[in-house]
Amino acid sequence: MRVLVIGSGAREHALVLALRKDPAVTAVHAAPGNAGIAQHAQVHAVDASSGEDVAALAQELGVDLVVIGPEVPLVLGVADAVRAAGIPTFGPSAEAAKIEGSKAFAKDVMNAAGVRTAHSEIVDHPGELDAALDRFGPTWVVKDDGLAAGKGVVVTADRSVAREHGAELLEQGHPVLLESFLDGPEVSLFCLVDGETVVPLLPAQDHKRVGDGDTGPNTGGMGAYTPLPWLPEQTLTAIVEDVVKPVAAEMVRRGVPFSGLLYAGLAIGQAGPAVVEFNCRFGDPETQAVLAMLDSPLGELLYATATGTLDRVAPPRWKDGSAVTVVLAAENYPASPRRGDVITGAESTGTGTESEVLHAGTAQREDGALVSAGGRVLAIVGQGANLAEARRNAYDRLAGIKLPGGHFRSDIGQAAEEGRITIPTAN
């Protein structure tokens, strides 16, 4: 099987490495890729958001499977174009990708499926913002109703901050989604979905805030770990049975069946799991940790999903232990990250043993130097027999990497390691 991976981040680097380990995969291509991906796959220049261009490249390469990583190409219908060219594609149609592309659509699907989620309102006119804010609080959750790469969300106890963010979105012509605040620790659960067939992967936890102790603004994600020692097995089962399967069934009922990776972001409160958001693709940085733990052939799982045969494949097998992803970000991320700084010590081995360096925002200069080319520059993945060892391996590897002005969180997975994460219980 020859596979083409679309995207240019650490998520796609993780997908490439996992696909290379599948004995049935004979060639891995990536487009547009990055400097790290180029060490492990043949990279091709392509406009990832153009269905016509991606389909043409897939045909030219004669691939058997296209795997679309980022959300923007999916929302723009790239998967539809590649399927129309007769090539199996891992990733939902544009209509099904609205589960991420429109939070209003996602809320409507969840309500119809009877899935617990935050109370919400859409505000599309500045004159309605103040009255709507008065109906929420004391913690306000203000979101961009479209795609915002994880950075269009403000969670604050300061009404003026909530108002400023809402007003800024409206000024940009973006509808605002106000939500009630959900209590409890958050969980990211990835599920392979083929119509009504749902196969869960390992649960992970993302760290969205830029600073230690969950301080500072939201980012696209500063790190993640898997599995979750504090999450009971019965809660995981409840998420699959009471959240993901009803949503998958509702999308089939609407005539927009989901095919690909459905990502449920949830808060586990005293009343049980409640959905914060759905995404239509592998999440970043959780994917890097989850795929590091996969012991099954990834190509087989993705191909079965893409061809409607997921119900005939054995459930995924997982390694023992834990994996931790730590993101190294550029100076001034998530505001206006500095680019062009030289990175040293970031060689990617591709072996995925104790630690691995995955490239996100990197490029290679004409003189061969590796330089930063985005906000999140590298993702360092540590594995170990337990969370403490996985964290140690990740941070030890990170210590050998130099990026001027680079910053990272020192506490990824620490609260879980120290047993400080608990699910709220009713008084």
FIVEX-809098 format. One record per residue (C-alpha): x negated, y negated, z negated; residue in one letter. Coordinates in steps of 0.5 Angstrom, whole numbers, plus 500, padded with zeros to 3 digits. Layout:
N
XYZa ...
This chain:
427
500500500m 497493502r 500487498v 500480498l 501476492v 503469493i 501463488g 494460485s 494461478g 492465472a 499469473r 497471480e 490473478h 493477473a 497480478l 492481483v 487485477l 493489475a 495491482l 488493484r 488498478k 494502482d 491508486p 496507491a 494500493v 489500498t 488492499a 490486495v 491479499h 493472495a 495466498a 493461497p 489464491g 484460487n 476461486a 477467481g 482470485i 477470491a 472474487q 478480487h 482479493a 482476500q 485469500v 488466505h 490458506a 498458506v 503453504d 506457498a 513453499s 514455506s 518461507g 516461515e 509460513d 509466508v 513471512a 508469518a 502471514l 505477511a 506480518q 499478521e 496482515l 501488516g 503488508v 507493505d 509488499l 510481498v 509479490v 511471489i 509469483g 511461482p 518459481e 518453486v 517458492p 523463489l 528457488v 526454495l 528461499g 521464500v 523471498a 529470503d 525469509a 520474508v 525479507r 529477513a 522479517a 523486514g 518486509i 519488502p 519482497t 518482489f 522476487g 529474487p 533470493s 534463493a 541464490e 539468484a 533464483a 538458481k 538462474i 532458473e 532452478g 539450475s 540450468k 547449469a 548455473f 544459468a 549456462k 555458467d 553465468v 551466461m 558464458n 561468463a 557474461a 559473454g 551471452v 549467446r 546461448t 545454445a 551449446h 550444452s 552438456e 550435462i 549428463v 548425470d 549418468h 545413464p 552410461g 554417458e 547418455l 548415448d 555418447a 552425448a 546424444l 551422438d 554429439r 548433438f 542432432g 539432427p 534436432t 535434439w 533438445v 533434452v 531438458k 530436465d 536440469d 531442474g 524445475l 519442470a 514447469a 515448462g 514440461k 521437462g 523439455v 523435449v 525437442v 525432437t 528430430a 527422432d 533420436r 529414440s 524419442v 530424445a 533418448r 527415451e 526422455h 533422457g 533415460a 526417464e 529423467l 535419469l 531414472e 528419476q 534421479g 534428475h 541430471p 539431463v 541437459l 542436452l 542443448e 544444440s 537447437f 536454436l 533457429d 528462429g 522465432p 522465440e 521471444v 519472451s 522478454l 520480461f 525485465c 524488472l 531487475v 534491481d 541489481g 544492475e 538496473t 534493468v 527495465v 524491460p 516490459l 513488452l 516482449p 511477448a 511470444q 508464448d 505457444h 508451448k 506445444r 499443446v 496443439g 494447433d 500448428g 505447434d 504440434t 504435440g 508435447p 510441450n 506444456t 506450461g 504454455g 497454451m 497462449g 501468448a 500475445y 504482445t 507486442p 510482437l 509486430p 515482427w 520484432l 524490430p 525495435e 533494434q 533487436t 529488442l 534493444t 540488443a 536483447i 536488453v 543491452e 547484450d 543479454v 539481460v 544487462k 550483462p 547477465v 544482471a 551485472a 555478472e 550476478m 552482481v 559481480r 558474483r 555477489g 548474488v 544480485p 538479482f 532483484s 525481481g 523479474l 528476470l 525473464y 529471458a 526466453g 530467446l 530464439a 531470434i 536467429g 540469423q 546470427a 541475432g 538473439p 540467443a 538465449v 534458450v 533459458e 532464463f 526464468n 526468475c 519470475r 513472471f 512467465g 505464465d 501465460p 505471457e 504475464t 496475462q 497479456a 503483458v 499486464l 493487460a 497492456m 500496462l 498503463d 502505469s 501503476p 504496477l 504496485g 509502484e 514498479l 514492483l 515496490y 521500487a 524493484t 523490491a 526496495t 532498490g 529504487t 527502480l 532507477d 528513480r 521510477v 519513470a 519507465p 512503464p 507506459r 503502455w 496502451k 496502444d 494495441g 495488442s 493483447a 492475446v 491470452t 488463450v 489457455v 483453456l 486446458a 483440462a 481433458e 488429457n 492435459y 499435459p 499428461a 494426467s 489432467p 482430469r 479434475r 472436478g 469438472d 463443472v 465450469i 460455466t 460462463g 467463466a 465469470e 471474472s 469481471t 476485473g 474490468t 479488463g 476491457t 475487451e 476481454s 477478461e 477471464v 483469469l 482463473h 488458473a 486451475g 479452479t 476451485a 469452488q 465446491r 461446497e 455447493d 458453490g 459450483a 466452479l 470446478v 476444474s 482443479a 488443474g 491442467g 491449465r 484451468v 482458465l 486464461a 482468456i 485475455v 482479449g 484486447q 484490441g 486495437a 490490433n 492483433l 486481429a 481484434e 484482440a 484475438r 477475436r 475478442n 479472446a 475467442y 469470442d 469470450r 472463450l 466461446a 461462452g 465458456i 463450457k 468445460l 467438459p 473435455g 476442455g 481444449h 485450447f 489452441r 485456435s 491459432d 494463438i 497469435g 495467428q 501466424a 503473427a 497476425e 497473418e 505476417g 507469417r 513470422i 520472419t 527472422i 531468418p 537471414t 543469412a 543466405n 
